[in-house]
């Protein structure tokens, strides 16, 4: 019985409305219907599929609602998750949007897999990875991207 797909992840946002605006206006998510949970939040999705659950950090009784993180996780770090990745389309539009709003974006190109990636941080510092498949060459607007093939390799036993 295999796992078939990612259903969602929950972000404990320090500022719920600011985080919702980022995911909707910058990444293109839409607000989805959400049950009447006893704490404030949003469900966000793309094409009718829910992918991001968002809840306000610092609410009363949060230890009852948020099971995967400590009371300080939202302010100290993003927990043990390094980043969340999405498949995406129209990479040049994302690149231009990020540039227009002044959002720092780290770009990587992996020629062997025809993969271009963009890494940005949400308002609470969680790294969001956008993957664009089928990129046969590094685009002009992505010039100077990090190239996985040229990155130093970790040697066995090295840390």
N, C-alpha and C positions, 0 to 999 in steps of 0.2 A: 504494500500500500504506500505508494510514493507521495511526497508532497508535490502539488501540481503548480502552484503559483503563489506569489506574495499577495496577500489580501490587503494588508495595511500595516503601517507603523504609527505609533503615537508620539507626538512631540509635546512635551510639557513646555509651554511658551511662557516666557516672562511677561510679555505683552501680547495677549491673544489677538487683538485687532491688528497690530503691526505685523505679526507673523502671518495672519490670514491674508493681508494685503500683499505680502511678499510672495506667497505661494500662488495667489490668484493673478496678481498684476505682473509679476516678474516671470514666473514659471508657467502660467497659463492654466492653472487648476480652476475648477468651478466648485461652488458650495453645493453639497449634496444633502438630501434629507437625512436628518439625524434624530434618533429617539430622544425623548425627554429625560436625559440623564440628570442626576442630581447635582451636576457641576457644569460650569460653562465650557463650551467647546464648539468645534466644527468638524464635519467630515468633508473632505475635499477629494475630488476625483477628476478624471479625464474620460470622456466618452462614456459616461454613465457607470464607470468602475471606480469604486472608492479605494483610495490608495493611502491617504494621509488622514489620520485622526489627530486632532489638535485639542489640547485642554489647557486651561489657565493654571499656571504654577501659583502656589501660595494660598490656596483656598482652604477653608476649614475642612477637616476630615479627609485631607488628601491622602493619608495613609490607607484609607478604605478604597480609594479610586485608582491610585497609581501603584501597580504591583511590581513593576520592574525596576524602579529607581528609588533612591533614597530621597529624603526631604530636601537635600542640598544638591541633588544631581543637576537640576535645571540651572543653578547658578554657578556650580563648580566646574562642570564639564558636560559632555554629551554621553556620559556613561561609558560603557565598553564598546559602543558602536563607533567605528571610525568614520563611516560615511554611508549614505543611502544612494543607490543608483537607479536611474530611470532611463528607458529607451526614449529617444526624442527624435524629432524631425525639424527641418529648417534651421540648421546650425548657424547660418549666417545671420538670420533674424535674431537668434539668441545673442550672438556675439555683438551685434549692433545695439540691441536693447541694453545689454550689460554695460557697454561702453557709454551709451547715452545717459544712463542713470548713475554712472560712476561705481558700479559694482565690480570689485576685484574678481578676476576670472583667471584661473590657471588652465592652460590648454595643453593637451597632450595628443600626440599622433602616434599610432601603432601601425606602420605600413604593412607589416606582415598579415594583419587581420583586417586591413582596410577600415580601421576604427579611429574616429576622432572623438576626443572627450573634452568636456569643460567641467571644471570644478568651481563651485561658488559656495559661500556660507550663507545660511539662513540667518535671520536676525538674532538667534540665540547661539550662533556659532557652529551649528551642525553642518557638516560638509555634504553638499548635494552634488552628485556626479550625473552628468547628462551624457549619454552614449549615442553616437551617431554612426551607424554602420554604413558600409558601402562607399567610404571615402577612398577613392583610388589614388589620390595624391593630396599632399598638404595644401589646403586652399590659401590663396593670397591673403585673405583676411585673417588667417590663422598662422601666418608666417612667424617663425621663431618659436613655435610650440616645442615643448619637450618631446623628445623622440625616445620611446621605450627602447628601441633597438640600440640607441647610443648611451643608455644609462649604465652606470657601473653595476656590475653583478655582485651579489653577495656570495662570498666563497663559503664553502661548507665549514660550519663551526664558527664563522664570524658573526659577531653581533654588533 
